[in-house]
Amino acid sequence: MKYLLLILLLALLVFLLGVKRARPPRRAKPPAAPRGPQPMLSCARCGLHLPRDEALPGRGGVFCSAAHRAAYEAEHGGAP
């Protein structure tokens, strides 16, 4: 009889721990609102289209990476 009571208590403990872990966090952050559409710009070196927020400005326009900006400015005499 003692063993049956012990097994029941252990089963109850395991069940309660499992239920507690399965719950979502109490203060879950609301999902971020999707941003609106952005204008797409074209890289002056390779022509890749990318959102305005990701474009790097340079002397010859906008670029998709710092390497493309440096290469374009070196080719067109824009580097000091």
N, CA, C and O atoms as a Maestro MAE file, in Angstrom:
{
 s_m_m2io_version
 :::
 2.0.0
}

f_m_ct {
 s_m_title
 :::
 protein
 m_atom[320] {
  # First column is atom index #
  i_m_mmod_type
  r_m_x_coord
  r_m_y_coord
  r_m_z_coord
  i_m_residue_number
  s_m_chain_name
  s_m_pdb_residue_name
  s_m_pdb_atom_name
  i_m_atomic_number
  :::
  1 25 0.830 -1.192 0.000 1 A "MET " " N  " 7
  2 3 0.000 0.000 0.000 1 A "MET " " CA " 6
  3 2 0.873 1.255 0.000 1 A "MET " " C  " 6
  4 15 0.548 2.242 -0.660 1 A "MET " " O  " 8
  5 25 1.980 1.214 0.740 2 A "LYS " " N  " 7
  6 3 2.872 2.372 0.777 2 A "LYS " " CA " 6
  7 2 3.444 2.658 -0.610 2 A "LYS " " C  " 6
  8 15 3.577 3.811 -1.019 2 A "LYS " " O  " 8
  9 25 3.776 1.591 -1.317 3 A "TYR " " N  " 7
  10 3 4.383 1.765 -2.638 3 A "TYR " " CA " 6
  11 2 3.382 2.343 -3.642 3 A "TYR " " C  " 6
  12 15 3.746 3.147 -4.500 3 A "TYR " " O  " 8
  13 25 2.143 1.934 -3.528 4 A "LEU " " N  " 7
  14 3 1.109 2.463 -4.415 4 A "LEU " " CA " 6
  15 2 0.916 3.965 -4.174 4 A "LEU " " C  " 6
  16 15 0.778 4.735 -5.125 4 A "LEU " " O  " 8
  17 25 0.906 4.370 -2.929 5 A "LEU " " N  " 7
  18 3 0.780 5.791 -2.593 5 A "LEU " " CA " 6
  19 2 1.996 6.570 -3.100 5 A "LEU " " C  " 6
  20 15 1.850 7.672 -3.628 5 A "LEU " " O  " 8
  21 25 3.175 6.009 -2.943 6 A "LEU " " N  " 7
  22 3 4.394 6.653 -3.423 6 A "LEU " " CA " 6
  23 2 4.376 6.801 -4.947 6 A "LEU " " C  " 6
  24 15 4.750 7.849 -5.472 6 A "LEU " " O  " 8
  25 25 3.946 5.768 -5.650 7 A "ILE " " N  " 7
  26 3 3.855 5.820 -7.110 7 A "ILE " " CA " 6
  27 2 2.840 6.870 -7.547 7 A "ILE " " C  " 6
  28 15 3.094 7.608 -8.499 7 A "ILE " " O  " 8
  29 25 1.713 6.951 -6.880 8 A "LEU " " N  " 7
  30 3 0.698 7.960 -7.213 8 A "LEU " " CA " 6
  31 2 1.230 9.375 -6.986 8 A "LEU " " C  " 6
  32 15 0.988 10.258 -7.809 8 A "LEU " " O  " 8
  33 25 1.940 9.604 -5.899 9 A "LEU " " N  " 7
  34 3 2.505 10.927 -5.635 9 A "LEU " " CA " 6
  35 2 3.550 11.308 -6.682 9 A "LEU " " C  " 6
  36 15 3.585 12.450 -7.140 9 A "LEU " " O  " 8
  37 25 4.398 10.354 -7.059 10 A "LEU " " N  " 7
  38 3 5.387 10.627 -8.102 10 A "LEU " " CA " 6
  39 2 4.726 10.919 -9.446 10 A "LEU " " C  " 6
  40 15 5.155 11.814 -10.174 10 A "LEU " " O  " 8
  41 25 3.688 10.164 -9.769 11 A "ALA " " N  " 7
  42 3 2.962 10.397 -11.019 11 A "ALA " " CA " 6
  43 2 2.308 11.785 -11.013 11 A "ALA " " C  " 6
  44 15 2.329 12.480 -12.029 11 A "ALA " " O  " 8
  45 25 1.741 12.182 -9.903 12 A "LEU " " N  " 7
  46 3 1.133 13.502 -9.779 12 A "LEU " " CA " 6
  47 2 2.179 14.602 -9.937 12 A "LEU " " C  " 6
  48 15 1.930 15.610 -10.598 12 A "LEU " " O  " 8
  49 25 3.335 14.409 -9.338 13 A "LEU " " N  " 7
  50 3 4.414 15.378 -9.441 13 A "LEU " " CA " 6
  51 2 4.896 15.515 -10.892 13 A "LEU " " C  " 6
  52 15 5.082 16.628 -11.385 13 A "LEU " " O  " 8
  53 25 5.094 14.400 -11.559 14 A "VAL " " N  " 7
  54 3 5.525 14.424 -12.962 14 A "VAL " " CA " 6
  55 2 4.464 15.101 -13.830 14 A "VAL " " C  " 6
  56 15 4.799 15.883 -14.720 14 A "VAL " " O  " 8
  57 25 3.202 14.810 -13.579 15 A "PHE " " N  " 7
  58 3 2.115 15.425 -14.344 15 A "PHE " " CA " 6
  59 2 2.097 16.942 -14.150 15 A "PHE " " C  " 6
  60 15 1.977 17.695 -15.116 15 A "PHE " " O  " 8
  61 25 2.217 17.383 -12.902 16 A "LEU " " N  " 7
  62 3 2.183 18.821 -12.639 16 A "LEU " " CA " 6
  63 2 3.381 19.539 -13.259 16 A "LEU " " C  " 6
  64 15 3.229 20.644 -13.779 16 A "LEU " " O  " 8
  65 25 4.551 18.939 -13.215 17 A "LEU " " N  " 7
  66 3 5.723 19.558 -13.842 17 A "LEU " " CA " 6
  67 2 5.565 19.606 -15.358 17 A "LEU " " C  " 6
  68 15 5.968 20.583 -15.990 17 A "LEU " " O  " 8
  69 25 4.995 18.587 -15.935 18 A "GLY " " N  " 7
  70 3 4.777 18.563 -17.376 18 A "GLY " " CA " 6
  71 2 3.777 19.620 -17.819 18 A "GLY " " C  " 6
  72 15 3.971 20.258 -18.854 18 A "GLY " " O  " 8
  73 25 2.719 19.812 -17.056 19 A "VAL " " N  " 7
  74 3 1.715 20.826 -17.391 19 A "VAL " " CA " 6
  75 2 2.320 22.214 -17.265 19 A "VAL " " C  " 6
  76 15 2.038 23.088 -18.084 19 A "VAL " " O  " 8
  77 25 3.143 22.428 -16.255 20 A "LYS " " N  " 7
  78 3 3.747 23.744 -16.055 20 A "LYS " " CA " 6
  79 2 4.687 24.087 -17.205 20 A "LYS " " C  " 6
  80 15 4.720 25.237 -17.642 20 A "LYS " " O  " 8
  81 25 5.457 23.111 -17.707 21 A "ARG " " N  " 7
  82 3 6.380 23.356 -18.814 21 A "ARG " " CA " 6
  83 2 5.651 23.578 -20.132 21 A "ARG " " C  " 6
  84 15 6.154 24.288 -21.003 21 A "ARG " " O  " 8
  85 25 4.485 22.985 -20.288 22 A "ALA " " N  " 7
  86 3 3.751 23.074 -21.551 22 A "ALA " " CA " 6
  87 2 3.039 24.415 -21.724 22 A "ALA " " C  " 6
  88 15 2.664 24.768 -22.842 22 A "ALA " " O  " 8
  89 25 2.851 25.151 -20.662 23 A "ARG " " N  " 7
  90 3 2.153 26.443 -20.756 23 A "ARG " " CA " 6
  91 2 3.008 27.485 -21.466 23 A "ARG " " C  " 6
  92 15 4.229 27.499 -21.310 23 A "ARG " " O  " 8
  93 25 2.377 28.352 -22.239 24 A "PRO " " N  " 7
  94 3 3.138 29.455 -22.832 24 A "PRO " " CA " 6
  95 2 3.506 30.470 -21.754 24 A "PRO " " C  " 6
  96 15 2.849 30.520 -20.714 24 A "PRO " " O  " 8
  97 25 4.533 31.273 -21.974 25 A "PRO " " N  " 7
  98 3 4.903 32.278 -20.975 25 A "PRO " " CA " 6
  99 2 3.759 33.257 -20.727 25 A "PRO " " C  " 6
  100 15 2.961 33.537 -21.622 25 A "PRO " " O  " 8
  101 25 3.694 33.761 -19.521 26 A "ARG " " N  " 7
  102 3 2.585 34.651 -19.155 26 A "ARG " " CA " 6
  103 2 2.637 35.984 -19.886 26 A "ARG " " C  " 6
  104 15 1.614 36.484 -20.352 26 A "ARG " " O  " 8
  105 25 3.829 36.555 -19.983 27 A "ARG " " N  " 7
  106 3 3.953 37.877 -20.607 27 A "ARG " " CA " 6
  107 2 4.536 37.743 -22.006 27 A "ARG " " C  " 6
  108 15 5.622 38.249 -22.289 27 A "ARG " " O  " 8
  109 25 3.823 37.074 -22.855 28 A "ALA " " N  " 7
  110 3 4.293 36.926 -24.237 28 A "ALA " " CA " 6
  111 2 4.134 38.261 -24.955 28 A "ALA " " C  " 6
  112 15 3.096 38.916 -24.858 28 A "ALA " " O  " 8
  113 25 5.180 38.651 -25.675 29 A "LYS " " N  " 7
  114 3 5.126 39.904 -26.414 29 A "LYS " " CA " 6
  115 2 4.210 39.740 -27.622 29 A "LYS " " C  " 6
  116 15 4.213 38.687 -28.261 29 A "LYS " " O  " 8
  117 25 3.441 40.752 -27.936 30 A "PRO " " N  " 7
  118 3 2.600 40.655 -29.138 30 A "PRO " " CA " 6
  119 2 3.487 40.620 -30.382 30 A "PRO " " C  " 6
  120 15 4.570 41.205 -30.386 30 A "PRO " " O  " 8
  121 25 3.046 39.957 -31.409 31 A "PRO " " N  " 7
  122 3 3.867 39.900 -32.621 31 A "PRO " " CA " 6
  123 2 4.062 41.295 -33.203 31 A "PRO " " C  " 6
  124 15 3.173 42.144 -33.145 31 A "PRO " " O  " 8
  125 25 5.241 41.506 -33.762 32 A "ALA " " N  " 7
  126 3 5.552 42.809 -34.341 32 A "ALA " " CA " 6
  127 2 4.662 43.062 -35.554 32 A "ALA " " C  " 6
  128 15 4.398 42.163 -36.354 32 A "ALA " " O  " 8
  129 25 4.215 44.285 -35.667 33 A "ALA " " N  " 7
  130 3 3.374 44.647 -36.799 33 A "ALA " " CA " 6
  131 2 4.208 44.624 -38.071 33 A "ALA " " C  " 6
  132 15 5.335 45.120 -38.076 33 A "ALA " " O  " 8
  133 25 3.681 44.064 -39.134 34 A "PRO " " N  " 7
  134 3 4.446 44.037 -40.377 34 A "PRO " " CA " 6
  135 2 4.639 45.451 -40.920 34 A "PRO " " C  " 6
  136 15 3.736 46.286 -40.886 34 A "PRO " " O  " 8
  137 25 5.841 45.681 -41.418 35 A "ARG " " N  " 7
  138 3 6.115 46.998 -41.981 35 A "ARG " " CA " 6
  139 2 5.465 47.096 -43.354 35 A "ARG " " C  " 6
  140 15 5.248 46.093 -44.035 35 A "ARG " " O  " 8
  141 25 5.170 48.296 -43.729 36 A "GLY " " N  " 7
  142 3 4.563 48.524 -45.025 36 A "GLY " " CA " 6
  143 2 5.564 48.323 -46.150 36 A "GLY " " C  " 6
  144 15 6.754 48.130 -45.900 36 A "GLY " " O  " 8
  145 25 5.098 48.366 -47.361 37 A "PRO " " N  " 7
  146 3 6.001 48.186 -48.497 37 A "PRO " " CA " 6
  147 2 7.014 49.328 -48.574 37 A "PRO " " C  " 6
  148 15 6.711 50.473 -48.238 37 A "PRO " " O  " 8
  149 25 8.208 48.993 -49.019 38 A "GLN " " N  " 7
  150 3 9.277 49.979 -49.163 38 A "GLN " " CA " 6
  151 2 9.633 50.109 -50.635 38 A "GLN " " C  " 6
  152 15 9.471 49.165 -51.407 38 A "GLN " " O  " 8
  153 25 10.115 51.275 -51.017 39 A "PRO " " N  " 7
  154 3 10.575 51.406 -52.396 39 A "PRO " " CA " 6
  155 2 11.798 50.516 -52.622 39 A "PRO " " C  " 6
  156 15 12.655 50.388 -51.747 39 A "PRO " " O  " 8
  157 25 11.867 49.907 -53.797 40 A "MET " " N  " 7
  158 3 12.997 49.068 -54.154 40 A "MET " " CA " 6
  159 2 13.975 49.909 -54.962 40 A "MET " " C  " 6
  160 15 13.584 50.632 -55.878 40 A "MET " " O  " 8
  161 25 15.258 49.802 -54.606 41 A "LEU " " N  " 7
  162 3 16.305 50.529 -55.305 41 A "LEU " " CA " 6
  163 2 17.223 49.526 -55.990 41 A "LEU " " C  " 6
  164 15 17.294 48.362 -55.593 41 A "LEU " " O  " 8
  165 25 17.915 49.980 -57.005 42 A "SER " " N  " 7
  166 3 18.794 49.118 -57.770 42 A "SER " " CA " 6
  167 2 20.248 49.474 -57.467 42 A "SER " " C  " 6
  168 15 20.610 50.651 -57.440 42 A "SER " " O  " 8
  169 25 21.082 48.455 -57.238 43 A "CYS " " N  " 7
  170 3 22.510 48.667 -56.991 43 A "CYS " " CA " 6
  171 2 23.134 49.255 -58.256 43 A "CYS " " C  " 6
  172 15 22.899 48.761 -59.359 43 A "CYS " " O  " 8
  173 25 23.932 50.315 -58.089 44 A "ALA " " N  " 7
  174 3 24.551 50.983 -59.234 44 A "ALA " " CA " 6
  175 2 25.617 50.113 -59.895 44 A "ALA " " C  " 6
  176 15 25.976 50.360 -61.046 44 A "ALA " " O  " 8
  177 25 26.126 49.109 -59.198 45 A "ARG " " N  " 7
  178 3 27.175 48.251 -59.770 45 A "ARG " " CA " 6
  179 2 26.610 47.002 -60.433 45 A "ARG " " C  " 6
  180 15 26.932 46.722 -61.588 45 A "ARG " " O  " 8
  181 25 25.772 46.245 -59.725 46 A "CYS " " N  " 7
  182 3 25.307 44.964 -60.261 46 A "CYS " " CA " 6
  183 2 23.841 44.957 -60.665 46 A "CYS " " C  " 6
  184 15 23.397 44.027 -61.338 46 A "CYS " " O  " 8
  185 25 23.082 45.969 -60.270 47 A "GLY " " N  " 7
  186 3 21.680 46.032 -60.650 47 A "GLY " " CA " 6
  187 2 20.734 45.275 -59.732 47 A "GLY " " C  " 6
  188 15 19.535 45.212 -60.005 47 A "GLY " " O  " 8
  189 25 21.240 44.705 -58.662 48 A "LEU " " N  " 7
  190 3 20.394 43.972 -57.718 48 A "LEU " " CA " 6
  191 2 19.376 44.917 -57.100 48 A "LEU " " C  " 6
  192 15 19.724 46.024 -56.691 48 A "LEU " " O  " 8
  193 25 18.119 44.488 -57.027 49 A "HIS " " N  " 7
  194 3 17.078 45.293 -56.389 49 A "HIS " " CA " 6
  195 2 17.015 44.940 -54.908 49 A "HIS " " C  " 6
  196 15 17.015 43.767 -54.534 49 A "HIS " " O  " 8
  197 25 16.961 45.970 -54.073 50 A "LEU " " N  " 7
  198 3 16.899 45.757 -52.637 50 A "LEU " " CA " 6
  199 2 16.076 46.874 -52.001 50 A "LEU " " C  " 6
  200 15 15.955 47.958 -52.572 50 A "LEU " " O  " 8
  201 25 15.503 46.614 -50.805 51 A "PRO " " N  " 7
  202 3 14.708 47.641 -50.127 51 A "PRO " " CA " 6
  203 2 15.561 48.851 -49.760 51 A "PRO " " C  " 6
  204 15 16.767 48.739 -49.542 51 A "PRO " " O  " 8
  205 25 14.915 49.991 -49.698 52 A "ARG " " N  " 7
  206 3 15.614 51.245 -49.408 52 A "ARG " " CA " 6
  207 2 16.354 51.186 -48.067 52 A "ARG " " C  " 6
  208 15 17.441 51.750 -47.943 52 A "ARG " " O  " 8
  209 25 15.784 50.516 -47.070 53 A "ASP " " N  " 7
  210 3 16.423 50.431 -45.754 53 A "ASP " " CA " 6
  211 2 17.731 49.646 -45.786 53 A "ASP " " C  " 6
  212 15 18.586 49.855 -44.925 53 A "ASP " " O  " 8
  213 25 17.909 48.755 -46.746 54 A "GLU " " N  " 7
  214 3 19.111 47.931 -46.807 54 A "GLU " " CA " 6
  215 2 20.158 48.485 -47.760 54 A "GLU " " C  " 6
  216 15 21.283 47.984 -47.789 54 A "GLU " " O  " 8
  217 25 19.823 49.494 -48.532 55 A "ALA " " N  " 7
  218 3 20.751 50.048 -49.526 55 A "ALA " " CA " 6
  219 2 21.806 50.928 -48.844 55 A "ALA " " C  " 6
  220 15 21.516 51.633 -47.878 55 A "ALA " " O  " 8
  221 25 23.027 50.872 -49.365 56 A "LEU " " N  " 7
  222 3 24.115 51.709 -48.855 56 A "LEU " " CA " 6
  223 2 24.329 52.873 -49.811 56 A "LEU " " C  " 6
  224 15 24.601 52.650 -50.991 56 A "LEU " " O  " 8
  225 25 24.213 54.113 -49.331 57 A "PRO " " N  " 7
  226 3 24.423 55.248 -50.225 57 A "PRO " " CA " 6
  227 2 25.905 55.423 -50.563 57 A "PRO " " C  " 6
  228 15 26.778 55.114 -49.752 57 A "PRO " " O  " 8
  229 25 26.169 55.913 -51.746 58 A "GLY " " N  " 7
  230 3 27.539 56.177 -52.181 58 A "GLY " " CA " 6
  231 2 27.570 57.344 -53.133 58 A "GLY " " C  " 6
  232 15 26.544 57.983 -53.366 58 A "GLY " " O  " 8
  233 25 28.734 57.633 -53.690 59 A "ARG " " N  " 7
  234 3 28.868 58.785 -54.581 59 A "ARG " " CA " 6
  235 2 28.206 58.556 -55.929 59 A "ARG " " C  " 6
  236 15 27.817 59.514 -56.597 59 A "ARG " " O  " 8
  237 25 28.075 57.304 -56.337 60 A "GLY " " N  " 7
  238 3 27.488 57.028 -57.644 60 A "GLY " " CA " 6
  239 2 26.070 56.506 -57.580 60 A "GLY " " C  " 6
  240 15 25.535 56.078 -58.603 60 A "GLY " " O  " 8
  241 25 25.452 56.525 -56.434 61 A "GLY " " N  " 7
  242 3 24.092 56.013 -56.280 61 A "GLY " " CA " 6
  243 2 23.991 55.191 -55.003 61 A "GLY " " C  " 6
  244 15 24.631 55.501 -53.998 61 A "GLY " " O  " 8
  245 25 23.180 54.139 -55.054 62 A "VAL " " N  " 7
  246 3 23.050 53.249 -53.909 62 A "VAL " " CA " 6
  247 2 23.613 51.880 -54.287 62 A "VAL " " C  " 6
  248 15 23.631 51.503 -55.459 62 A "VAL " " O  " 8
  249 25 24.073 51.141 -53.268 63 A "PHE " " N  " 7
  250 3 24.758 49.883 -53.519 63 A "PHE " " CA " 6
  251 2 24.231 48.808 -52.579 63 A "PHE " " C  " 6
  252 15 23.667 49.097 -51.524 63 A "PHE " " O  " 8
  253 25 24.434 47.544 -53.000 64 A "CYS " " N  " 7
  254 3 23.966 46.417 -52.192 64 A "CYS " " CA " 6
  255 2 24.983 46.018 -51.133 64 A "CYS " " C  " 6
  256 15 24.617 45.345 -50.169 64 A "CYS " " O  " 8
  257 25 26.253 46.409 -51.276 65 A "SER " " N  " 7
  258 3 27.270 46.066 -50.287 65 A "SER " " CA " 6
  259 2 28.382 47.108 -50.315 65 A "SER " " C  " 6
  260 15 28.509 47.881 -51.265 65 A "SER " " O  " 8
  261 25 29.179 47.113 -49.259 66 A "ALA " " N  " 7
  262 3 30.302 48.044 -49.188 66 A "ALA " " CA " 6
  263 2 31.346 47.711 -50.245 66 A "ALA " " C  " 6
  264 15 32.014 48.610 -50.756 66 A "ALA " " O  " 8
  265 25 31.497 46.430 -50.581 67 A "ALA " " N  " 7
  266 3 32.461 46.031 -51.610 67 A "ALA " " CA " 6
  267 2 32.057 46.587 -52.972 67 A "ALA " " C  " 6
  268 15 32.909 47.059 -53.725 67 A "ALA " " O  " 8
  269 25 30.776 46.536 -53.291 68 A "HIS " " N  " 7
  270 3 30.323 47.076 -54.565 68 A "HIS " " CA " 6
  271 2 30.469 48.601 -54.597 68 A "HIS " " C  " 6
  272 15 30.813 49.174 -55.631 68 A "HIS " " O  " 8
  273 25 30.211 49.242 -53.480 69 A "ARG " " N  " 7
  274 3 30.377 50.697 -53.422 69 A "ARG " " CA " 6
  275 2 31.839 51.072 -53.651 69 A "ARG " " C  " 6
  276 15 32.132 51.981 -54.427 69 A "ARG " " O  " 8
  277 25 32.758 50.376 -52.980 70 A "ALA " " N  " 7
  278 3 34.191 50.674 -53.131 70 A "ALA " " CA " 6
  279 2 34.661 50.389 -54.556 70 A "ALA " " C  " 6
  280 15 35.424 51.172 -55.123 70 A "ALA " " O  " 8
  281 25 34.213 49.278 -55.136 71 A "ALA " " N  " 7
  282 3 34.626 48.942 -56.504 71 A "ALA " " CA " 6
  283 2 34.098 49.962 -57.505 71 A "ALA " " C  " 6
  284 15 34.819 50.356 -58.423 71 A "ALA " " O  " 8
  285 25 32.866 50.389 -57.343 72 A "TYR " " N  " 7
  286 3 32.281 51.364 -58.257 72 A "TYR " " CA " 6
  287 2 33.021 52.702 -58.156 72 A "TYR " " C  " 6
  288 15 33.337 53.327 -59.168 72 A "TYR " " O  " 8
  289 25 33.289 53.122 -56.934 73 A "GLU " " N  " 7
  290 3 33.966 54.400 -56.757 73 A "GLU " " CA " 6
  291 2 35.408 54.338 -57.243 73 A "GLU " " C  " 6
  292 15 35.936 55.344 -57.717 73 A "GLU " " O  " 8
  293 25 36.057 53.176 -57.137 74 A "ALA " " N  " 7
  294 3 37.429 53.026 -57.653 74 A "ALA " " CA " 6
  295 2 37.425 53.079 -59.178 74 A "ALA " " C  " 6
  296 15 38.318 53.679 -59.775 74 A "ALA " " O  " 8
  297 25 36.440 52.465 -59.811 75 A "GLU " " N  " 7
  298 3 36.344 52.446 -61.279 75 A "GLU " " CA " 6
  299 2 36.008 53.815 -61.838 75 A "GLU " " C  " 6
  300 15 36.489 54.176 -62.912 75 A "GLU " " O  " 8
  301 25 35.201 54.575 -61.138 76 A "HIS " " N  " 7
  302 3 34.727 55.858 -61.650 76 A "HIS " " CA " 6
  303 2 35.451 57.043 -61.037 76 A "HIS " " C  " 6
  304 15 35.002 58.179 -61.188 76 A "HIS " " O  " 8
  305 25 36.544 56.809 -60.359 77 A "GLY " " N  " 7
  306 3 37.357 57.894 -59.812 77 A "GLY " " CA " 6
  307 2 36.699 58.630 -58.675 77 A "GLY " " C  " 6
  308 15 37.032 59.788 -58.427 77 A "GLY " " O  " 8
  309 25 35.783 58.007 -57.978 78 A "GLY " " N  " 7
  310 3 35.084 58.667 -56.868 78 A "GLY " " CA " 6
  311 2 35.806 58.530 -55.548 78 A "GLY " " C  " 6
  312 15 35.475 59.223 -54.586 78 A "GLY " " O  " 8
  313 25 36.783 57.651 -55.485 79 A "ALA " " N  " 7
  314 3 37.505 57.475 -54.222 79 A "ALA " " CA " 6
  315 2 38.541 58.559 -54.042 79 A "ALA " " C  " 6
  316 15 39.220 58.911 -55.007 79 A "ALA " " O  " 8
  317 25 38.695 59.106 -52.838 80 A "PRO " " N  " 7
  318 3 39.678 60.183 -52.624 80 A "PRO " " CA " 6
  319 2 41.104 59.680 -52.682 80 A "PRO " " C  " 6
  320 15 42.041 60.462 -52.521 80 A "PRO " " O  " 8
  :::
 }
 m_bond[319] {
  # First column is bond index #
  i_m_from
  i_m_to
  i_m_order
  :::
  1 1 2 1
  2 2 3 1
  3 3 4 2
  4 3 5 1
  5 5 6 1
  6 6 7 1
  7 7 8 2
  8 7 9 1
  9 9 10 1
  10 10 11 1
  11 11 12 2
  12 11 13 1
  13 13 14 1
  14 14 15 1
  15 15 16 2
  16 15 17 1
  17 17 18 1
  18 18 19 1
  19 19 20 2
  20 19 21 1
  21 21 22 1
  22 22 23 1
  23 23 24 2
  24 23 25 1
  25 25 26 1
  26 26 27 1
  27 27 28 2
  28 27 29 1
  29 29 30 1
  30 30 31 1
  31 31 32 2
  32 31 33 1
  33 33 34 1
  34 34 35 1
  35 35 36 2
  36 35 37 1
  37 37 38 1
  38 38 39 1
  39 39 40 2
  40 39 41 1
  41 41 42 1
  42 42 43 1
  43 43 44 2
  44 43 45 1
  45 45 46 1
  46 46 47 1
  47 47 48 2
  48 47 49 1
  49 49 50 1
  50 50 51 1
  51 51 52 2
  52 51 53 1
  53 53 54 1
  54 54 55 1
  55 55 56 2
  56 55 57 1
  57 57 58 1
  58 58 59 1
  59 59 60 2
  60 59 61 1
  61 61 62 1
  62 62 63 1
  63 63 64 2
  64 63 65 1
  65 65 66 1
  66 66 67 1
  67 67 68 2
  68 67 69 1
  69 69 70 1
  70 70 71 1
  71 71 72 2
  72 71 73 1
  73 73 74 1
  74 74 75 1
  75 75 76 2
  76 75 77 1
  77 77 78 1
  78 78 79 1
  79 79 80 2
  80 79 81 1
  81 81 82 1
  82 82 83 1
  83 83 84 2
  84 83 85 1
  85 85 86 1
  86 86 87 1
  87 87 88 2
  88 87 89 1
  89 89 90 1
  90 90 91 1
  91 91 92 2
  92 91 93 1
  93 93 94 1
  94 94 95 1
  95 95 96 2
  96 95 97 1
  97 97 98 1
  98 98 99 1
  99 99 100 2
  100 99 101 1
  101 101 102 1
  102 102 103 1
  103 103 104 2
  104 103 105 1
  105 105 106 1
  106 106 107 1
  107 107 108 2
  108 107 109 1
  109 109 110 1
  110 110 111 1
  111 111 112 2
  112 111 113 1
  113 113 114 1
  114 114 115 1
  115 115 116 2
  116 115 117 1
  117 117 118 1
  118 118 119 1
  119 119 120 2
  120 119 121 1
  121 121 122 1
  122 122 123 1
  123 123 124 2
  124 123 125 1
  125 125 126 1
  126 126 127 1
  127 127 128 2
  128 127 129 1
  129 129 130 1
  130 130 131 1
  131 131 132 2
  132 131 133 1
  133 133 134 1
  134 134 135 1
  135 135 136 2
  136 135 137 1
  137 137 138 1
  138 138 139 1
  139 139 140 2
  140 139 141 1
  141 141 142 1
  142 142 143 1
  143 143 144 2
  144 143 145 1
  145 145 146 1
  146 146 147 1
  147 147 148 2
  148 147 149 1
  149 149 150 1
  150 150 151 1
  151 151 152 2
  152 151 153 1
  153 153 154 1
  154 154 155 1
  155 155 156 2
  156 155 157 1
  157 157 158 1
  158 158 159 1
  159 159 160 2
  160 159 161 1
  161 161 162 1
  162 162 163 1
  163 163 164 2
  164 163 165 1
  165 165 166 1
  166 166 167 1
  167 167 168 2
  168 167 169 1
  169 169 170 1
  170 170 171 1
  171 171 172 2
  172 171 173 1
  173 173 174 1
  174 174 175 1
  175 175 176 2
  176 175 177 1
  177 177 178 1
  178 178 179 1
  179 179 180 2
  180 179 181 1
  181 181 182 1
  182 182 183 1
  183 183 184 2
  184 183 185 1
  185 185 186 1
  186 186 187 1
  187 187 188 2
  188 187 189 1
  189 189 190 1
  190 190 191 1
  191 191 192 2
  192 191 193 1
  193 193 194 1
  194 194 195 1
  195 195 196 2
  196 195 197 1
  197 197 198 1
  198 198 199 1
  199 199 200 2
  200 199 201 1
  201 201 202 1
  202 202 203 1
  203 203 204 2
  204 203 205 1
  205 205 206 1
  206 206 207 1
  207 207 208 2
  208 207 209 1
  209 209 210 1
  210 210 211 1
  211 211 212 2
  212 211 213 1
  213 213 214 1
  214 214 215 1
  215 215 216 2
  216 215 217 1
  217 217 218 1
  218 218 219 1
  219 219 220 2
  220 219 221 1
  221 221 222 1
  222 222 223 1
  223 223 224 2
  224 223 225 1
  225 225 226 1
  226 226 227 1
  227 227 228 2
  228 227 229 1
  229 229 230 1
  230 230 231 1
  231 231 232 2
  232 231 233 1
  233 233 234 1
  234 234 235 1
  235 235 236 2
  236 235 237 1
  237 237 238 1
  238 238 239 1
  239 239 240 2
  240 239 241 1
  241 241 242 1
  242 242 243 1
  243 243 244 2
  244 243 245 1
  245 245 246 1
  246 246 247 1
  247 247 248 2
  248 247 249 1
  249 249 250 1
  250 250 251 1
  251 251 252 2
  252 251 253 1
  253 253 254 1
  254 254 255 1
  255 255 256 2
  256 255 257 1
  257 257 258 1
  258 258 259 1
  259 259 260 2
  260 259 261 1
  261 261 262 1
  262 262 263 1
  263 263 264 2
  264 263 265 1
  265 265 266 1
  266 266 267 1
  267 267 268 2
  268 267 269 1
  269 269 270 1
  270 270 271 1
  271 271 272 2
  272 271 273 1
  273 273 274 1
  274 274 275 1
  275 275 276 2
  276 275 277 1
  277 277 278 1
  278 278 279 1
  279 279 280 2
  280 279 281 1
  281 281 282 1
  282 282 283 1
  283 283 284 2
  284 283 285 1
  285 285 286 1
  286 286 287 1
  287 287 288 2
  288 287 289 1
  289 289 290 1
  290 290 291 1
  291 291 292 2
  292 291 293 1
  293 293 294 1
  294 294 295 1
  295 295 296 2
  296 295 297 1
  297 297 298 1
  298 298 299 1
  299 299 300 2
  300 299 301 1
  301 301 302 1
  302 302 303 1
  303 303 304 2
  304 303 305 1
  305 305 306 1
  306 306 307 1
  307 307 308 2
  308 307 309 1
  309 309 310 1
  310 310 311 1
  311 311 312 2
  312 311 313 1
  313 313 314 1
  314 314 315 1
  315 315 316 2
  316 315 317 1
  317 317 318 1
  318 318 319 1
  319 319 320 2
  :::
 }
}
